Amino acid sequence: MTKRNWSVPLDYRIMKLKQVIFEWVNYFRIGNMKKLTSRIDEKLRSRIRVIIWKQWKVPTKQIKSLIKLGIPEEEAKGLTFCRKGYRYIGLSKVIQRAISNKSLKQRGVPSSLERYLKVYTVI
């Protein structure tokens, strides 16, 4: 679902992720998996950031988008012309500030931890 080369709109990808996460959490709601769901959320958000970064494609679009999200121009250029891979960029503090957890939640990215805490049952 979070492969970078799956060329679908982000909204469609988020809808599919919601379906899978909600079904998965509902199926395993009896188990104690609070730590696991928080780790899944971290990885999911990181991969979504990488997908967004890759959708911006060209350096000029990346710089403009980072500036629009409140990142200073020098930091935006430094990250854009970085020779590291997508995974490194997705984990960088600059991208985490620009595409925060709050903005991802507003966009509709599901949280498996929130869903788990909502449906968790103790037997």
C-alpha positions as CSV (number, residue, x, y, z in Angstrom):
1,M,0.0,0.0,0.0
2,T,2.9,2.4,0.6
3,K,5.1,1.5,-2.3
4,R,6.6,4.6,-3.9
5,N,6.1,3.3,-7.4
6,W,2.3,2.7,-7.0
7,S,1.1,5.7,-9.1
8,V,-2.3,6.5,-7.6
9,P,-3.6,9.7,-6.0
10,L,-2.7,10.2,-2.3
11,D,-6.4,10.4,-1.4
12,Y,-7.1,7.0,-2.9
13,R,-4.0,5.5,-1.1
14,I,-5.2,6.9,2.2
15,M,-8.7,5.5,1.7
16,K,-7.2,2.0,1.0
17,L,-4.9,2.3,4.0
18,K,-7.9,3.2,6.2
19,Q,-9.7,0.1,5.1
20,V,-6.8,-2.2,5.7
21,I,-5.8,-0.7,9.1
22,F,-9.4,-0.7,10.4
23,E,-9.9,-4.3,9.3
24,W,-6.6,-5.4,10.7
25,V,-7.1,-3.7,14.1
26,N,-10.7,-5.0,14.4
27,Y,-9.5,-8.5,13.7
28,F,-6.7,-8.4,16.3
29,R,-8.4,-6.2,18.9
30,I,-8.3,-8.9,21.6
31,G,-4.5,-8.9,21.6
32,N,-2.3,-6.5,23.6
33,M,-0.5,-4.6,20.8
34,K,-0.2,-1.0,21.9
35,K,3.5,-0.7,21.2
36,L,3.2,-2.5,17.9
37,T,0.5,-0.1,16.6
38,S,2.5,2.9,17.7
39,R,5.5,1.6,15.7
40,I,3.3,0.9,12.7
41,D,2.0,4.5,12.9
42,E,5.6,5.9,12.9
43,K,6.6,3.9,9.9
44,L,3.4,4.6,8.0
45,R,3.7,8.4,8.5
46,S,7.4,8.2,7.4
47,R,6.4,6.3,4.3
48,I,3.6,8.8,3.5
49,R,6.1,11.7,3.8
50,V,8.4,9.9,1.3
51,I,5.5,9.4,-1.1
52,I,4.6,13.1,-0.9
53,W,8.2,14.1,-1.4
54,K,8.4,11.8,-4.5
55,Q,5.2,13.3,-5.9
56,W,6.8,16.7,-5.9
57,K,9.4,15.3,-8.3
58,V,11.5,18.2,-9.5
59,P,13.8,20.3,-7.2
60,T,12.0,23.6,-7.9
61,K,8.7,22.1,-6.9
62,Q,10.2,20.6,-3.8
63,I,11.7,23.9,-2.7
64,K,8.5,25.9,-3.4
65,S,6.4,23.3,-1.5
66,L,8.8,23.3,1.5
67,I,8.8,27.1,1.6
68,K,5.0,27.1,1.4
69,L,4.9,24.8,4.4
70,G,7.1,27.2,6.5
71,I,10.6,25.9,6.0
72,P,13.3,28.5,5.4
73,E,14.7,28.7,1.9
74,E,18.3,27.6,2.8
75,E,17.0,24.5,4.6
76,A,14.7,23.7,1.8
77,K,17.6,23.9,-0.8
78,G,19.9,21.9,1.5
79,L,17.4,19.1,1.7
80,T,16.4,19.2,-1.9
81,F,19.9,18.9,-3.3
82,C,20.9,16.3,-0.7
83,R,22.3,13.2,-2.4
84,K,20.8,10.8,0.2
85,G,17.9,8.5,-0.7
86,Y,14.2,8.9,-0.2
87,R,14.2,7.0,3.1
88,Y,16.8,9.4,4.6
89,I,14.8,12.4,3.4
90,G,11.6,11.0,4.8
91,L,13.2,10.6,8.2
92,S,14.8,14.1,8.2
93,K,13.7,16.6,10.8
94,V,13.0,19.2,8.1
95,I,10.4,17.0,6.4
96,Q,8.9,16.1,9.8
97,R,8.4,19.7,10.6
98,A,7.0,20.5,7.1
99,I,4.7,17.6,6.9
100,S,3.8,17.2,10.6
101,N,1.7,14.5,12.2
102,K,-1.0,17.0,12.7
103,S,-1.1,17.9,9.0
104,L,-1.1,14.2,8.0
105,K,-4.0,13.6,10.4
106,Q,-5.9,16.5,8.8
107,R,-5.3,15.0,5.4
108,G,-6.9,11.7,6.6
109,V,-4.0,9.4,7.3
110,P,-5.3,6.7,9.6
111,S,-3.8,6.0,13.0
112,S,-3.8,2.3,14.0
113,L,-3.1,3.2,17.6
114,E,-6.2,5.5,17.9
115,R,-8.3,2.8,16.3
116,Y,-6.8,0.1,18.5
117,L,-7.5,2.1,21.7
118,K,-11.1,2.7,20.5
119,V,-11.9,-1.0,19.9
120,Y,-9.6,-2.8,22.3
121,T,-11.5,-5.3,24.4
122,V,-10.2,-7.1,27.5
123,I,-11.5,-10.6,28.1
